[in-house]
Amino acid sequence: MTTTFLNQTEQTTTTPSSERPLAYVKGEAEFCGLKFKVSEKCLIPRERSKVLVNAAEEILLEEIIKNPAKTQRVLDIGTGSGNLLLSLMHRIQNIHGRPKSVEGVGIDISQDAVEVARENQAWLNVVNAEFFACDMALLDSRHIGLFDLVLANPPYTVNNKPETQLHEPAVAMFTGDEGFECYGIINAVAPKLMHPHAKLVIEFGRGMVNRIKAIMTQWKVVATYQDQEGYDRWLVLEQL
């Protein structure tokens, strides 16, 4: 297992909690050097999640070099504004000059979020990407095919103060089972959607890594990434 330490600056995306987040006021947020359209229909991109994009980019480039004739397929589970998938594809298609080397599918349980992601795809002029509204528990390879790489940054917090006013959609922020519910679903569903030896890159909260590893029974850990305080926050996993 490889452990990588990464320094990162957390982007401040909100005004005081009683006020509307600044990104919603402006109607846009920056992520990975790109501007994304955002609204109350989707979660505001978090700058820390660029670590996930960086890890995915490294994986894709390695696979493209090994097999340049093959189109790499990427699935983004819980895509929201599409910031993860579109940032990754923008890099591969524009920075690395490989427009035909990758195609992507982003799914989200919210149709409203999917519409925002589609707007961002057009805004950024990313080709070969599709976005659908779907519950991740119902994903089926018969409908969307098999993938070489899966990205997942699901909800991993518990709403302990339901009376508190929320500015961002609760469905994108909160989950059950002490924050671990979505990972059990991903462990069960993702292998059915992936080619042999395909990789999964996931984000989770601080202090969650040991239970995440226990939940992800069908995988081996390829790499671990930490935040600037030294907490494990991202895993790259490969099917056993």
C-alpha positions in Angstrom: 0.0 0.0 0.0 1.3 3.4 -0.9 0.5 6.4 1.3 0.8 9.9 -0.1 0.8 13.1 1.9 -0.8 16.1 0.2 -0.8 19.7 1.2 -4.0 21.5 0.2 -5.7 24.8 0.9 -9.4 24.4 1.7 -11.5 26.7 -0.3 -13.9 28.9 1.6 -17.2 28.6 -0.1 -19.7 30.0 2.3 -20.6 33.2 4.1 -21.7 32.9 7.8 -24.1 30.0 8.4 -27.1 32.3 8.7 -26.5 33.6 5.2 -26.7 32.2 1.7 -23.4 30.6 0.6 -21.3 32.9 -1.6 -21.1 30.3 -4.4 -24.9 30.3 -4.6 -25.0 34.1 -4.6 -22.5 34.2 -7.5 -24.0 31.2 -9.2 -20.6 29.6 -9.7 -17.7 28.0 -7.8 -14.1 27.3 -8.7 -12.8 23.7 -8.7 -9.5 22.4 -10.1 -9.0 25.8 -11.8 -12.3 25.6 -13.6 -15.5 27.5 -13.0 -18.7 25.5 -12.4 -22.2 26.7 -12.4 -23.9 25.9 -9.1 -27.3 26.4 -7.5 -29.2 25.2 -4.4 -30.0 22.1 -6.5 -26.5 20.7 -5.9 -23.7 20.6 -3.4 -21.0 23.3 -3.7 -17.7 21.7 -4.9 -15.1 21.3 -2.1 -11.6 22.2 -3.0 -10.2 19.2 -1.0 -11.8 16.8 -3.5 -9.3 17.8 -6.1 -7.2 15.1 -4.4 -9.6 12.5 -5.8 -9.3 14.1 -9.3 -5.5 14.1 -9.1 -5.5 10.4 -8.1 -8.0 9.5 -10.9 -5.9 11.4 -13.5 -2.8 9.5 -12.6 -4.6 6.2 -12.9 -6.1 7.1 -16.3 -2.9 8.4 -17.8 -1.1 5.2 -16.8 -3.8 3.1 -18.5 -3.9 5.3 -21.6 -0.1 4.9 -22.0 -0.3 1.1 -21.6 -3.2 0.8 -24.1 -3.6 3.9 -26.2 -6.1 2.4 -28.5 -8.6 1.7 -25.7 -11.2 4.2 -24.6 -11.2 4.4 -20.8 -14.7 4.5 -19.3 -15.3 6.4 -16.0 -18.3 6.3 -13.8 -19.0 9.1 -11.2 -21.4 8.0 -8.5 -23.2 11.0 -6.9 -22.0 13.4 -9.5 -23.8 16.6 -8.2 -22.6 19.5 -10.3 -20.4 17.1 -12.3 -17.2 18.8 -10.9 -15.2 15.6 -10.4 -16.0 13.9 -13.7 -15.8 17.0 -15.8 -12.6 18.2 -14.2 -11.0 14.8 -14.9 -12.2 14.6 -18.4 -11.3 18.2 -19.2 -7.7 17.5 -18.1 -7.5 14.3 -20.2 -9.1 15.9 -23.3 -7.6 19.3 -23.2 -4.4 19.4 -21.1 -3.2 16.0 -22.2 -4.7 16.2 -25.7 -6.6 12.9 -25.6 -10.2 13.7 -26.5 -11.0 10.2 -27.6 -9.2 8.4 -24.8 -11.9 8.7 -22.2 -15.7 8.7 -21.9 -17.7 9.3 -18.7 -21.0 8.7 -17.1 -22.2 10.7 -14.1 -25.2 9.6 -12.0 -27.0 11.3 -9.2 -30.3 10.6 -7.3 -31.3 14.2 -8.0 -32.7 15.1 -11.4 -32.1 18.7 -10.5 -28.4 18.1 -9.9 -28.1 16.2 -13.2 -29.4 19.2 -15.0 -26.7 21.4 -13.4 -24.1 18.8 -14.4 -25.3 18.9 -18.0 -25.1 22.7 -18.0 -21.5 22.4 -16.8 -20.7 19.9 -19.5 -21.8 22.3 -22.2 -20.2 25.3 -20.4 -16.8 23.5 -20.3 -17.2 21.9 -23.7 -16.4 18.4 -22.4 -17.2 15.7 -25.0 -18.2 12.0 -24.5 -19.9 12.5 -21.1 -23.4 11.7 -20.2 -25.4 12.4 -17.0 -28.4 10.5 -15.7 -30.7 10.5 -12.6 -30.5 7.2 -10.9 -30.3 5.7 -7.4 -26.9 4.2 -7.1 -28.4 1.1 -5.5 -30.2 0.4 -8.8 -27.2 0.7 -11.1 -27.0 -2.1 -13.7 -24.3 -2.8 -16.3 -27.0 -3.8 -18.7 -28.1 -0.2 -18.9 -24.8 1.7 -18.6 -22.1 -0.8 -19.4 -18.8 -1.7 -17.7 -16.2 0.8 -16.5 -12.4 1.0 -16.0 -12.6 3.6 -13.2 -15.2 4.6 -10.7 -15.2 7.8 -8.7 -17.3 8.1 -5.5 -17.7 11.0 -3.1 -21.0 10.1 -1.4 -22.6 11.7 1.6 -20.8 10.7 4.7 -22.1 12.9 7.5 -25.0 12.5 9.8 -27.5 15.3 10.4 -27.4 15.6 14.2 -29.2 19.0 14.1 -32.1 18.5 11.8 -33.6 21.8 13.0 -30.7 23.7 11.6 -31.4 25.7 8.4 -29.6 24.1 5.4 -28.5 25.9 2.3 -27.2 22.9 0.4 -29.4 19.9 -0.4 -29.7 17.4 2.4 -29.7 14.4 0.1 -26.2 15.4 -1.0 -24.9 15.9 2.5 -26.4 13.4 4.9 -26.7 9.6 5.1 -27.5 6.9 7.6 -25.5 4.2 9.5 -23.3 6.8 11.2 -22.2 8.1 7.8 -21.3 4.7 6.3 -24.5 3.7 4.5 -23.4 4.7 1.0 -20.2 2.7 1.2 -22.0 -0.5 1.8 -24.0 0.1 -1.3 -20.9 1.0 -3.3 -19.2 -2.2 -2.1 -22.2 -4.3 -3.3 -22.9 -2.5 -6.6 -19.6 -1.2 -8.0 -18.0 -4.6 -8.8 -20.9 -5.5 -11.0 -20.2 -2.4 -13.1 -16.4 -2.7 -13.5 -14.0 -4.6 -15.7 -11.5 -6.9 -14.0 -8.8 -5.0 -12.2 -10.7 -1.7 -12.6 -10.1 0.8 -9.8 -12.4 2.7 -7.5 -11.4 6.0 -5.9 -13.5 7.1 -2.9 -13.6 10.0 -0.5 -14.7 9.8 3.1 -14.6 11.7 6.4 -11.9 12.0 9.0 -11.7 9.0 11.3 -13.7 6.7 9.0 -10.9 4.9 7.2 -10.7 1.7 9.3 -14.4 1.0 9.0 -14.4 1.9 5.3 -11.7 -0.8 4.8 -13.8 -3.3 6.8 -16.9 -2.5 4.6 -15.1 -2.7 1.3 -14.7 -6.5 1.4 -14.3 -7.0 -2.3 -11.3 -4.7 -2.7 -7.6 -4.3 -2.0 -6.1 -1.0 -1.1 -3.8 0.4 -3.8 -3.1 3.8 -2.4 -4.1 6.1 0.5 -4.2 9.8 0.4 -4.2 12.1 3.4 -5.3 15.7 4.0 -3.0 18.4 5.3 -3.7 17.4 8.9 -2.6 13.9 8.2 -6.0 12.2 8.2 -6.7 9.4 5.7 -9.4 10.8 3.5 -9.1 9.0 0.1 -8.5 5.4 -1.0 -7.7 3.9 -4.4 -9.1 0.4 -4.4 -8.8 -2.5 -6.9 -11.1 -5.5 -7.1 -9.8 -8.7 -5.6 
